[in-house]
Amino acid sequence: MLIEGLYEILNFLYKEQTVEASIKLNKNHEIFGGHFPGHPVLPGVCVIQMTKELAEKALERKLLLTMASNVKFMTVINPEKNDTIHFVLELSETENEVKVKNSVKFEDTLALKLNATFKNRN
């Protein structure tokens, strides 16, 4: 985990190239003190990092982000109001790369859509 203590994985299922995971955010983590004081928001880059870490967990290897496209932040994730978020990753692999189509929700609200390409990290 790149940012220790930011989240914990509550549920993780990897089946047929699809990852479904529920993440519990630590609303008291220091990152929220600076982003933004009095109005905490989960930084978008953290959501992308979580996506990478979930793909790594599923594939049991380290990855390096090479491209992100169609990154759409639909709404902010406030850890004080919505501390549990749900990821669905659809993975497709070739010899040299992993493509991920990802969506992130809290309750019934879509927060993020992302297409990303990763390569294996040595």
C-alpha positions in Angstrom: 0.0 0.0 0.0 1.5 3.3 -1.1 -0.3 5.4 1.5 -0.2 3.4 4.7 -3.4 3.5 6.8 -5.6 5.3 4.2 -7.9 2.3 3.6 -8.5 -1.3 4.4 -10.0 -3.9 2.1 -13.3 -5.2 3.5 -14.2 -7.6 0.7 -12.2 -8.8 -2.3 -13.4 -11.2 -5.0 -11.4 -11.9 -8.2 -13.3 -14.1 -10.6 -13.3 -14.4 -14.4 -11.1 -11.4 -15.0 -13.3 -9.2 -12.7 -12.4 -7.7 -9.4 -15.1 -6.6 -6.9 -13.8 -5.0 -3.8 -15.2 -2.9 -0.9 -12.9 -0.4 0.7 -13.2 1.3 4.0 -11.6 4.7 4.1 -9.8 5.9 7.3 -11.6 9.3 7.6 -9.0 10.3 10.2 -6.0 9.8 7.9 -3.7 12.9 7.7 -4.2 13.2 3.9 -7.7 14.5 4.5 -6.3 17.3 6.7 -4.7 18.9 3.7 -7.3 17.9 1.1 -9.2 19.9 2.1 -9.3 21.3 5.7 -12.9 21.2 6.9 -14.1 19.6 3.7 -12.3 16.3 3.3 -12.2 14.8 -0.2 -10.5 11.6 -1.3 -7.9 12.8 -3.9 -8.5 11.4 -7.3 -4.9 10.2 -7.6 -5.5 8.0 -4.5 -8.5 6.4 -6.2 -6.3 5.6 -9.2 -3.6 4.2 -6.9 -6.2 2.0 -5.2 -7.3 0.7 -8.6 -3.7 -0.2 -9.4 -3.2 -1.9 -6.0 -6.4 -3.9 -6.4 -5.3 -5.1 -9.9 -1.9 -6.0 -8.4 -3.6 -8.0 -5.7 -5.7 -9.9 -8.2 -2.8 -10.6 -10.6 -0.3 -11.2 -7.8 2.4 -9.0 -9.5 3.5 -5.4 -9.5 2.2 -3.0 -12.2 3.2 0.4 -13.6 0.6 2.8 -14.9 1.4 3.7 -18.5 -1.8 5.3 -19.6 -5.1 6.5 -18.2 -8.0 7.5 -20.5 -11.6 8.3 -20.0 -11.0 9.4 -16.5 -14.3 10.8 -15.3 -14.8 12.0 -11.8 -18.5 12.1 -11.4 -18.7 13.3 -7.8 -16.3 13.8 -4.8 -15.8 11.1 -2.2 -16.1 12.6 1.2 -14.8 10.1 3.8 -17.0 11.6 6.6 -20.2 11.0 4.6 -19.2 7.9 2.6 -16.4 6.0 4.1 -17.1 2.7 2.2 -16.5 2.7 -1.5 -17.0 -0.2 -4.0 -14.7 -0.9 -6.9 -15.4 -3.1 -10.0 -12.4 -3.7 -12.3 -12.6 -5.6 -15.5 -9.1 -6.8 -16.4 -7.8 -7.9 -19.8 -4.3 -9.1 -20.3 -1.9 -9.4 -23.2 1.7 -10.5 -23.1 3.0 -7.1 -22.2 0.1 -5.2 -20.6 -3.0 -5.2 -18.5 -6.0 -3.1 -19.4 -8.4 -2.1 -16.6 -11.9 -0.8 -17.0 -12.9 0.5 -13.6 -15.9 2.0 -11.8 -16.1 3.3 -8.2 -19.3 3.8 -6.3 -20.6 4.6 -2.9 -24.1 3.5 -2.2 -25.8 3.9 -5.6 -23.7 6.9 -6.7 -21.1 6.5 -9.4 -18.0 8.5 -8.3 -15.4 7.5 -11.0 -15.0 5.8 -14.3 -11.5 5.0 -15.6 -9.8 3.1 -18.3 -6.1 2.4 -17.6 -3.2 0.5 -19.1 -0.5 -1.0 -17.0 2.7 -2.9 -17.8 4.4 -5.4 -15.6 6.9 -3.7 -13.3 10.2 -5.5 -12.8 
